[in-house]
Amino acid sequence: MKPFAEWRVFPENRLIPVVTGGLEAFCRALDLGAEHSLRLQLALEGVLGYCMHLAREPMAQREVTARVFLADRMVRMEVEHDGPRGLLDHFFESGGRDRFKRTSFEALGMYLASEIMDEMTFHRVPRISSSTALSRYCLGYDLDRPREKGFTIPGQPLTSLGVPKGE
């Protein structure tokens, strides 16, 4: 399947809004609604932050790629980098959602992404042209799945995201 959009950026956190802004434009162009758009942006931001941290390692080629797909009311996103494996990768290898300690901003971002998305998996993808592998996160979000209004984390509503009332 060909992506609707793809962004390749250097692994610098200041570039995360470039990608999430592009995702916001994608959601607006397809009239997905503000609530879905903000959920998708928050999830993507969390995974990007984690992957950018890993892609800054000295042996990495210093690039993070994000792609967005849409088919049958399912938004799929991929985020990949060629940095080393991270400490949280094994929690998502089987598609499981095992609990992990959220002791860093990257870990908190991954936790939020896993709570927002309907699917979230990790894979190491061998490169044909070299002996290295890419780390790839695949995220799935069903636009038709009923969801509670607003964002909630157990016991705490996230009200600062600015979702207009009635959307």
N, C-alpha and C positions, 0 to 999 in steps of 0.2 A: 504494500500500500504506500502510495506517495504522500508525504506530509503536506499539509496545508501551508505550514510555515516552518522555517528553520533558522535558528540563530547560532552563530559561532562567536564566542567572546573569549577574551583573555580571562583567566581566573582571578578577577579582582571584584570584590564585593560591590564596589561602586558601580559596576556594570549590570548588577542584577535588575535594576529598574528598566534598563534597555530591553531586557527579555520579558519581564512581567508587563511592561508597557505594550510590547508587541502582542502579548497574549490578551491583554485588555482590548486592544484594537480588533483582534481576531474575534473575541466574544461579542463585541459591539457590532461588527460587520455581519455576523451570523445571527444577531438578535437573541443571544442566549440569556440575557437578563443580568442585572447587577449582582444578584445573590450568587448565581453560578460563577460569574466572572471573578468575584472576590475570593470565593473558595478556591478556584483553580489557581489564581495568582498567589495566594498564600501557600498552597501546597507546592507550587513550582518554586517559589522563593526559598522554602525550607530545603528542598532537595538541591537546588542550585548552590546555596550557601555551603552545604556539606560537601558537595562535589568540588566546588571551587577551592575549598580548604585543602582537599587531597591533590588537586591538579597543580597546586603551587609547589609540590615537591620537586627537588632538583632534577630527577630523571624524567619527569613528565614533559610533554611537548607544549605544555601551557595553553591548553585550549579546552573549553567546555562547550558542548553542543547540546542544544535543546530543540526538540521537534514537537509539533502538535498535529494530531490527526483527528478526523471526525468521520464516523461511520455508524449508521443505525442508532443515532442519538447517544452514542458513546464517545466521549472525548478521551483520547489516548495521548499521553505525553511520554517522551523519552528524554532522559538527560544522561549524557555520557562524557567520560573523560579518560585519559590514558595514564592517570596517576596511579599510585599504589592502592591496594585494597584498604578500606577503612575499617575501623573497629565495629561499626554498626552493620556492615554489609551482610554478615551471616544471618542477622535477624530477618532479612527479607529474601534470602535465597530461595526458600521454598514457598514464598508467597504468604508465609505465616506472619502473624503480628505479635510476636513475642514481646513482652515488656522489656524495656531496657532503661538504665538510669539516664536521666536527662540532666547531665551535669555540665553541659556546654550549650552555647547558642546553636551550634550545629545539630546536637542531639535533640534539642527542643524543636528545632525546625523539622527534623525528620519525624519526630513524634506527631507534630501537628499535621504534617503531610499524610502520615499513615492513618490518622483519624478522619481526615477530610475525604481522602480518596476511597473508592470502593475496592480498588486493587492496587497493590504496590509490590513489585518484585525487583530483585537484583540478579544480574547475570554477568559473568565474565565472558566476553566475546573475543575469541582469537582473531587476530589480524592475519590475513592471507599474505600480505606483503612483508611481514616481519615476525619475529618471535615474541612480540609483545601482545598484550590483550587490552581491550577496552573494558572499563567498568560501565555498565548500563543499568539505569533504573527505569522501569516501565511502570507508568501510572495509568489507571483507568477510572473514569468518572461517568456514571450513568445519569444522563440528564433527566430521565423519567423516574428515577427512584425518589419516593417521597422523603423529604428532609424537613427537619424542624427549621423554623424561621430563625435567622441570626446564627451566630457562631457560639458554640458553647464548649467549654472544657469543663470536665467534672467540677461542678460547684462554682464556675466562673463564666459569666457571659463576656464575650469580647465585643464591647460596644463601641470601640474607638475606630472601627473600620469604615464608618461612614456610609453604611447601606441606607439609602433613602427609605423612609417608611412607605409601606405599600408595595414594595418591589420584592 
